Amino acid sequence: MTLLECINGPEDLKGLSQDQLTLLAVEIRDLLIETTTRTSGHLGPNLGVVELTIALHRVFDSPKDRIVFDTGHQAYVHKLLTGRVAQFGTLRQRGGLTGYPSQAESEHDLVENSHASTSLSYADGLAKAYKLRGEPDRTVVAVIGDGALTGGMAWEALNNIAAAKDSRLVMIVNDNGWSYQPTIGGLAEHLAAIRVNPRYEHVLEYIKTTLPRAPLVGPPLYGTLHRVKKGIKDVLQPQVMFEDLGLKYVGPIDGHDERLLEHALRRARDFGGPVLLHVITKKGFGYPEAEQNEIDCLHQVPAAGAVPGTWSRVFGDEMVSIGARRPDVVAITAAMLYPTGLAQFSAAYPDRVYDVGIAEQHAMTSAAGLAMGGLHPVVAIYSTFLNRAFDQTLMDVALHKLPVTIVLDRAGVTGPDGASHHGMWDGSIMQLVPGMRIAAPRDAKRVAELLNEAVEVSDGPTVVRFPKGKVGGEVEAVGRLGGMDVLCEPADGLGADVLLVGAGPMALTGLDVADRLAVHGIGVTVVDPRWTKPLDEALVGAARQHRLVAVVEDNGRVGGFGDAVARLLRDHDVDMPVKTFGLPQEFLSHGTRDEILDEAGMTPQHLARQITEAVARRASGDVDDAAAAPERRPVE
Ligand SMILES: Cc1ncc(C[n+]2csc(CCOP(=O)(O)OP(=O)(O)O)c2C)c(N)n1
């Protein structure tokens, strides 16, 4: 039995010797590597926080004290130290452990959202709540990476935390110099000053020798830390920035020296007010393959990069061609140059790419500025992160009718990253935006075609959305209906029973459904709308020629393309049943894309069955009596 297997909770850590802790760190790293290379997952970030997480669980008393991991992708070590070693092999598998903290898994987990830069706000609120509820012995700890610290929310939180002088709050900045790629921006340069300074070693030595002499509790301690800090101030300046915000800064601390970390954490805990602890770690620490990986320190395995054959790569390749023709086209990424497929564009036109950090809101309004300045920005982000920038899209871009193209990768079900990563909201929230045009390519050829159409639009914003993973085979249209592609007509001898409108790759699913329905004698016309907003009025006439309309989209069912089609037909007094198929409006958990689509009833088999039943009901005039005539009761 390994030492790690004997750890059933943080209390089992408390009695371990320093040698045992060193062995434990080795065992944790081995398990992280072995598991993530098999199941996929965030390897580099977790290798970097092994000592930090051990120290956190030895110093703080979780779950009484609350540890909030920003983004949560680096919480695997925390999972291992809080009783989940035995299940760790199920990481990110359907029914297994999630890749982020999960309340259902453990009382030690609190924040499940994996969108970055939120931890300080949660921590601010928690600390204030504990104070108001009279629970003064609880400390809140937030662990935030230097990447997540580039997000605006983190700075809004810092501003508030600085004013909450008696909040029992420890902020740990886990500074490894990397997001997915090296963290960019003024803040990053500021923090980097410490890491690259040749006198860093001396600073660490100075802290190591000075801290143990600090008094044990309260402000006098801070006084000492403060003097330590002032002592190094002439050498290194990064703390000044936090100090100027009114925050107590301690650091830099070597984040792979467990003993030193414990020491600093105990003192931060006992200070009694907000303290910011600056910890320097190495992403991928202890695994040379990760440490030396130049692209992303194995941030994620397998890499989230735009490998050939993926939707992201098709987009990236087309951007390079567009860039050659259109010097006004520029690209924006929010810290995800490789995963979004912009790496080649960046290599070809380095002056025309802006990596703004994990700052989707800024990305969008900065895009508005670029467009106002005469350029055509393409903002490439994952669908789920567009949520962050809704107001900026609505009021900063759309209100001004600006030519900004938003390219949404990972639209629809994504898979193993779970509820906060499924791109199932954009199709609905973008429907709300006046003047927005939304394209949904069904295959690689249509990505290129629709992206080109989108960047040609000069009087308002456009969206191009496509899913995660490999792009399937190409399917040519057999006809055209308005601006839409007809992919198949009812088979010979069959009537025009169903008009099936499939958005994006769901049009190809529609072809499979049509084949299955033909076996049952049901004739189907499959249409790919290409643009899901604005709606093509040709849909109205086409609907009138059929007996039922079915709309399929890889997006939440509420307020998406399906609802828009139903509204269009209602507005034109088309008396026609419209079946809308999409994802249930729920927080869908993790699993493979196929598993989740299957559960949501979005496979050709499920769809064919549901449509067959609807056609049969329509033919027999059968309606659900209970739904049609709800029981009436007198008002009491
Ligand atoms: C709002 C938002 N945008 C983008 C991402 C994608 N993302 C996940 S982790 C990460 C980098 C995080 O860097 P950092 O906070 O420094 O942590 P590290 O991985 O270096 O430990 C990014 C950009 C996200 N989770 N949330």
The ligand as a Gaussian input file, in Angstrom:
#p B3LYP/6-31G(d) Opt

LIG

1 1
 C      -13.187000      32.754000     -18.477000
 C      -12.238000      31.685000     -18.942000
 N      -11.545000      31.837000     -20.097000
 C      -10.691000      30.878000     -20.508000
 C      -10.515000      29.737000     -19.770000
 C       -9.604000      28.610000     -20.283000
 N       -8.484000      28.362000     -19.379000
 C       -8.473000      27.332000     -18.512000
 S       -7.104000      27.266000     -17.584000
 C       -6.456000      28.611000     -18.372000
 C       -5.104000      29.113000     -17.984000
 C       -5.042000      29.385000     -16.519000
 O       -3.787000      29.902000     -16.190000
 P       -3.437000      30.114000     -14.670000
 O       -4.570000      30.742000     -13.956000
 O       -2.133000      30.812000     -14.606000
 O       -3.312000      28.649000     -14.086000
 P       -2.216000      27.539000     -14.430000
 O       -2.874000      26.616000     -15.399000
 O       -1.012000      28.202000     -15.007000
 O       -1.934000      26.883000     -13.143000
 C       -7.332000      29.105000     -19.336000
 C       -7.074000      30.248000     -20.220000
 C      -11.261000      29.617000     -18.581000
 N      -11.195000      28.533000     -17.813000
 N      -12.101000      30.600000     -18.196000

